[in-house]
Amino acid sequence: MSSWLHIMIFIPFLFAIGVPYIYKQLTPRIHTGWFVLSIPLVIFAYLFTYLPNISEGNTFTETVPWIPAYNINFITYMDGLSLILGLLISGIGTLVILYSIFYLSKHREALNNFYVYLLIFMGAMLGLVFSDNIFVLYVFWETTSISSFLLIAYWYEREKSRYGAQKSMLITIFGGLAMLAGFIMLSMITDTYSIREMISNSADLSTHSLFIPAMILLLIGAFTKSAQFPFSIWLPDAMEAPTPISAYLHSATMVKAGIYLVARMTPIFGGAAEWFWLVSGVGLITLLYGSVNAVRQTDLKALLAYSTISQLGLIMSLLGLGSASLYYGVGTDSSVYAMAIFAAIFHLVNHSTFKGCLFMVVGIIDHETGTRDIRRLGGLMHLMPISFTLTVIGSFAMAGLPPFNGFLSKEMFFTAVLNVSTMSVFNADALGIAIPIIAWIASVFTFIYSMILVFKTFRGKNKPEKLGRVVHEAPIGMLLSPLVLGSLVIIIFFFPNVLSQYLIKPAMNAVLPTLADTGEMKVKISAWHGWNTELFMTFGVIGLGTLLYIYLKKWYRIYHLYPENFTLNSVYDLCLVKMESLSKFITERYMTGFIRDYLIYIFSFIILVVGGAMWFFDGFSFDPSKDAPANMFEAGLMTAMIITAITVLFSKTRLTSIVAVGALGFLVSFFFVLFRAPDLALTQLVVETVTTALFLLCFYHLPQLRKEVSRIQFKAVNAVISIGVGVVVTLVALSANGNRLFESISSFYENSYELAGAKNIVNSILVDFRGIDTMLEILVLCIAGIGVYTLIKVRLGGGDKNEEAK
């Protein structure tokens, strides 16, 4: 059954290949999205069949060999955590594609590009969450970065789209490379590439010297992907993408990849104080940063972007707080803190539902009114009643109000921060009191921006003069997807334990496998817990949030007090400008257009690196005792070669230089004759003859110089570099000859007749043993030939247009 997981992952990639053909054949008769819609729907239905088995604690794994020599295989592994992400990827993907069919015009949009990029991203996300091998996971991880870059830049003719795509790729690719370094360190610690094996051997890892560096590098990768502070600046600019992309990437899937990585690595690093404070601390800062900045936004998608940053920070902080349960081991304290992990997974699902709904509604508002500017909107409640209802559902869930699912997970969040504030480890007794305070303040701002989203958009006076079009409710096809998500927001509130039993608890058991084995975790979600501290914190959020919203104009000016030049975006832009200036300066220094300068750089590098390395590591050593004595013929040939080489340097005409170069090659062929290698000698003679003829032919067609070169101008730089390269290469060759660390490979090729049926060793090496190398060399020559032919045939600008037309 689980062998189908590999096929499931690659179905989106395979179908992406056929999308351009479908688009070409069917447009404009039918929307391409109708054919793409079946892919995520089938994947969701397939994954849904695993629910009964996963809820009972079963897991599924299957291996497909990839690079078995290095123990790198494509191993799929399904447990509760990967299943819940897989269902979100395919389920939200189905709704997003259905929404895009009505949102994107089949006449004005390049739908072939859109759905190709979307399917590649979907397949990459599925591969990411179901991969057990860390390097396979990394391949899919970076594929999500590349495909998201393409999706964000979908409207590439817009400067802001290109800017947002570039920013997202630079930041997430940087994080991905850091994560790769962390994976390499982790594999060195555990001597395995399997995440499951790493988890099973995680007991003694904390004492290793690479434990903390690996942890930090992995967290950098997770923080960049999930838009955690200070890497969160890419997410608001990514909102330049079409709304279906924003709803898919930035609410339900891509930004959850970092959350998934932290959750998956918690059994390895959880229980360490560094992990606890880094994950929970960065999460809380991100929560506060996102919520405070969301209030000041005037663009609806920008507001949702910062609200997404805030909600991701909330989930990340819960994962960090819950990791303390691994410090306590098995027991009552551990179960108390483990509830934070449960709350994180629960809110991950809740956030995908209400935020996906809100993104789609904001897209509808933009589609029907022509703007997302809150200052131009208002009074839409009676014109767009369904959109208003959906916005209320999504916004109130985001604010943590009943009867919506966000209320349940927000109450669990308050419980988690209150529990940790009294914890006696990791210095939480001294610093822990700040955690619930930060969480409560951030929740107040979350309430404010949720109210702004609802009332500033739909209440107040209608402003048709600022919209430029007649506003009406969206068609049912565009409303269908947010209606499904909005319904789930309410259904989950009234039936949360069904979700808990089949999805959330198995996912939590995957994050905390030690507690799952004991069976101590008894979880029951309830909307009413009595008159406790969490409820009073909620009352405080509603009371203060309402007051601050009413008097928003009175205190909103404080946002203008902070200088714009000190924002993270300003730092990023400054760094980007400085990097471009520096790269331009460096490029201008070495891209001079003169071959001589390029050779100086290349040969100087050889002298410094090769010669320096040999000198630093004491590599220069000679043992001439085993060398054969040179006879008079060899000495004579060597003397002749030196003379011809010097002739090339000091000849006064081109013809003399060409003849001297050819003579030098012919002298080398005589050495092959002396060494009893007639086939090599013949090859050398043929090559030298052909190259000499080609040299003469090329020089014949070169333009005449204004002044014939009478002599080779001697330059000290040329002399130093040429002598240096010659000395270094000679010393390296002599050192290599005097240091035989291994048996010569020539003994292997002596059996060429038995191994390849060839009596000629050289031919056997070129055709059999190194056949692929030879084939690629021929391919390179063919490509070079095509390039030369193209350059000969191409017409450069500036010619006679009438003649070109002929």
Rosetta blueprint (number, residue, H / E / L):
1 M L
2 S L
3 S L
4 W H
5 L H
6 H H
7 I H
8 M H
9 I H
10 F H
11 I H
12 P H
13 F H
14 L H
15 F H
16 A H
17 I H
18 G H
19 V H
20 P H
21 Y H
22 I H
23 Y H
24 K H
25 Q H
26 L H
27 T L
28 P L
29 R L
30 I L
31 H L
32 T L
33 G H
34 W H
35 F H
36 V H
37 L L
38 S H
39 I H
40 P H
41 L H
42 V H
43 I H
44 F H
45 A H
46 Y H
47 L H
48 F H
49 T L
50 Y L
51 L H
52 P H
53 N H
54 I H
55 S H
56 E L
57 G L
58 N L
59 T L
60 F E
61 T E
62 E E
63 T E
64 V E
65 P E
66 W E
67 I E
68 P H
69 A H
70 Y H
71 N L
72 I E
73 N E
74 F E
75 I E
76 T E
77 Y E
78 M E
79 D L
80 G H
81 L H
82 S H
83 L H
84 I H
85 L H
86 G H
87 L H
88 L H
89 I H
90 S H
91 G H
92 I H
93 G H
94 T H
95 L H
96 V H
97 I H
98 L H
99 Y H
100 S H
101 I H
102 F H
103 Y H
104 L L
105 S L
106 K L
107 H L
108 R L
109 E L
110 A L
111 L H
112 N H
113 N H
114 F H
115 Y H
116 V H
117 Y H
118 L H
119 L H
120 I H
121 F H
122 M H
123 G H
124 A H
125 M H
126 L H
127 G H
128 L H
129 V H
130 F H
131 S E
132 D L
133 N E
134 I H
135 F H
136 V H
137 L H
138 Y H
139 V H
140 F H
141 W H
142 E H
143 T H
144 T H
145 S H
146 I H
147 S H
148 S H
149 F H
150 L H
151 L H
152 I H
153 A L
154 Y L
155 W L
156 Y L
157 E L
158 R L
159 E H
160 K H
161 S H
162 R H
163 Y H
164 G H
165 A H
166 Q H
167 K H
168 S H
169 M H
170 L H
171 I H
172 T H
173 I H
174 F H
175 G H
176 G H
177 L H
178 A H
179 M H
180 L H
181 A H
182 G H
183 F H
184 I H
185 M H
186 L H
187 S H
188 M H
189 I H
190 T H
191 D L
192 T L
193 Y L
194 S E
195 I H
196 R H
197 E H
198 M H
199 I H
200 S H
201 N L
202 S L
203 A L
204 D L
205 L H
206 S H
207 T H
208 H L
209 S L
210 L L
211 F H
212 I H
213 P H
214 A H
215 M H
216 I H
217 L H
218 L H
219 L H
220 I H
221 G H
222 A H
223 F H
224 T H
225 K H
226 S L
227 A L
228 Q L
229 F L
230 P L
231 F H
232 S H
233 I H
234 W H
235 L H
236 P H
237 D H
238 A H
239 M H
240 E H
241 A L
242 P L
243 T H
244 P H
245 I H
246 S H
247 A H
248 Y H
249 L H
250 H L
251 S L
252 A L
253 T L
254 M H
255 V H
256 K H
257 A H
258 G H
259 I H
260 Y H
261 L H
262 V H
263 A H
264 R H
265 M H
266 T H
267 P H
268 I H
269 F H
270 G L
271 G L
272 A L
273 A H
274 E H
275 W H
276 F H
277 W H
278 L H
279 V H
280 S H
281 G H
282 V H
283 G H
284 L H
285 I H
286 T H
287 L H
288 L H
289 Y H
290 G H
291 S H
292 V H
293 N H
294 A H
295 V H
296 R L
297 Q L
298 T L
299 D E
300 L H
301 K H
302 A H
303 L H
304 L H
305 A H
306 Y H
307 S H
308 T H
309 I H
310 S H
311 Q H
312 L H
313 G H
314 L H
315 I H
316 M H
317 S H
318 L H
319 L H
320 G H
321 L H
322 G H
323 S L
324 A L
325 S H
326 L H
327 Y H
328 Y H
329 G L
330 V L
331 G L
332 T H
333 D H
334 S H
335 S H
336 V H
337 Y H
338 A H
339 M H
340 A H
341 I H
342 F H
343 A H
344 A H
345 I H
346 F H
347 H H
348 L H
349 V H
350 N H
351 H H
352 S H
353 T H
354 F H
355 K H
356 G H
357 C H
358 L H
359 F H
360 M H
361 V H
362 V H
363 G H
364 I H
365 I H
366 D H
367 H H
368 E H
369 T H
370 G L
371 T L
372 R L
373 D E
374 I H
375 R H
376 R H
377 L L
378 G L
379 G L
380 L L
381 M L
382 H L
383 L L
384 M L
385 P H
386 I H
387 S H
388 F H
389 T H
390 L H
391 T H
392 V H
393 I H
394 G H
395 S H
396 F H
397 A H
398 M H
399 A H
400 G L
401 L L
402 P L
403 P L
404 F L
405 N H
406 G H
407 F H
408 L H
409 S H
410 K H
411 E H
412 M H
413 F H
414 F H
415 T H
416 A H
417 V H
418 L H
419 N H
420 V H
421 S H
422 T L
423 M L
424 S L
425 V L
426 F L
427 N L
428 A H
429 D H
430 A H
431 L H
432 G L
433 I L
434 A H
435 I H
436 P H
437 I H
438 I H
439 A H
440 W H
441 I H
442 A H
443 S H
444 V H
445 F H
446 T H
447 F H
448 I H
449 Y H
450 S H
451 M H
452 I H
453 L H
454 V H
455 F H
456 K H
457 T H
458 F H
459 R L
460 G L
461 K L
462 N L
463 K L
464 P H
465 E H
466 K H
467 L L
468 G L
469 R L
470 V L
471 V L
472 H L
473 E L
474 A L
475 P L
476 I H
477 G H
478 M H
479 L H
480 L H
481 S H
482 P H
483 L H
484 V H
485 L H
486 G H
487 S H
488 L H
489 V H
490 I H
491 I H
492 I H
493 F H
494 F H
495 F L
496 P H
497 N H
498 V H
499 L H
500 S H
501 Q H
502 Y H
503 L H
504 I H
505 K H
506 P H
507 A H
508 M H
509 N H
510 A H
511 V H
512 L L
513 P H
514 T H
515 L H
516 A H
517 D H
518 T H
519 G L
520 E L
521 M L
522 K L
523 V L
524 K L
525 I L
526 S L
527 A L
528 W L
529 H L
530 G L
531 W L
532 N L
533 T H
534 E H
535 L H
536 F H
537 M H
538 T H
539 F H
540 G H
541 V H
542 I H
543 G H
544 L H
545 G H
546 T H
547 L H
548 L H
549 Y H
550 I H
551 Y L
552 L H
553 K H
554 K H
555 W H
556 Y L
557 R L
558 I H
559 Y H
560 H H
561 L H
562 Y L
563 P L
564 E H
565 N H
566 F H
567 T L
568 L H
569 N H
570 S H
571 V H
572 Y H
573 D H
574 L H
575 C H
576 L H
577 V H
578 K H
579 M H
580 E H
581 S H
582 L H
583 S H
584 K H
585 F H
586 I H
587 T H
588 E H
589 R H
590 Y H
591 M L
592 T L
593 G L
594 F L
595 I H
596 R H
597 D H
598 Y H
599 L H
600 I H
601 Y H
602 I H
603 F H
604 S H
605 F H
606 I H
607 I H
608 L H
609 V H
610 V H
611 G H
612 G H
613 A H
614 M H
615 W H
616 F H
617 F L
618 D L
619 G L
620 F L
621 S L
622 F L
623 D L
624 P H
625 S H
626 K H
627 D L
628 A L
629 P L
630 A L
631 N L
632 M H
633 F H
634 E H
635 A H
636 G H
637 L H
638 M H
639 T H
640 A H
641 M H
642 I H
643 I H
644 T H
645 A H
646 I H
647 T H
648 V H
649 L H
650 F H
651 S L
652 K L
653 T L
654 R H
655 L H
656 T H
657 S H
658 I H
659 V H
660 A H
661 V H
662 G H
663 A H
664 L H
665 G H
666 F H
667 L H
668 V H
669 S H
670 F H
671 F H
672 F H
673 V H
674 L H
675 F L
676 R L
677 A L
678 P H
679 D H
680 L H
681 A H
682 L H
683 T H
684 Q H
685 L H
686 V H
687 V H
688 E H
689 T H
690 V H
691 T H
692 T H
693 A H
694 L H
695 F H
696 L H
697 L H
698 C H
699 F H
700 Y H
701 H H
702 L L
703 P L
704 Q L
705 L L
706 R L
707 K L
708 E L
709 V L
710 S L
711 R L
712 I L
713 Q L
714 F L
715 K L
716 A H
717 V H
718 N H
719 A H
720 V H
721 I H
722 S H
723 I H
724 G H
725 V H
726 G H
727 V H
728 V H
729 V H
730 T H
731 L H
732 V H
733 A H
734 L H
735 S H
736 A H
737 N H
738 G H
739 N L
740 R L
741 L L
742 F L
743 E L
744 S L
745 I L
746 S H
747 S H
748 F H
749 Y H
750 E L
751 N L
752 S H
753 Y H
754 E H
755 L H
756 A H
757 G L
758 A L
759 K L
760 N L
761 I H
762 V H
763 N H
764 S H
765 I H
766 L H
767 V H
768 D H
769 F H
770 R L
771 G H
772 I H
773 D H
774 T H
775 M H
776 L H
777 E H
778 I H
779 L H
780 V H
781 L H
782 C H
783 I H
784 A H
785 G H
786 I H
787 G H
788 V H
789 Y H
790 T H
791 L H
792 I H
793 K H
794 V L
795 R L
796 L L
797 G L
798 G L
799 G L
800 D L
801 K H
802 N H
803 E H
804 E H
805 A H
806 K L
